[in-house]
Amino acid sequence: MKRLGFVGIIVEDRGKCAGIVNDVLSNFSELILARTGLPNAKGSTSIITLVIDATTDELGVLTGKLGNIPGVSVKSGLAKK
């Protein structure tokens, strides 16, 4: 069952990671309802927030792929219903 949720992404080195992060997000574009970003939030650190409509499995695959990128931290959550 799909539920609404969020994904928070912190990219520590935008120059090295941005392209890889964008490729992953493009591959999961069908799950993403909204995307906001703050490039260069502090130095070369950027923040991306996503609003998603996904199953727990889909969310796990997305966050797993993002979390495996060196220099990227991910947190997420889904609505209970």
C-alpha angles and dihedrals in degrees: 000000000000119000136182116258148143139246122202116199127189115194110197098189109030094184093059101033109032097085093048092046091049091050091053092047091049090054090055097039092123089067097048118092097170138005130193128176141188108204116203094009088167119357108312094342117112132186127212125186124194133193108208142184105209147132119252089255093052091047090049093053092047096048092042092056092046093045091054091062109099111245095022125111122191136192126176146172140187131211115256093238 
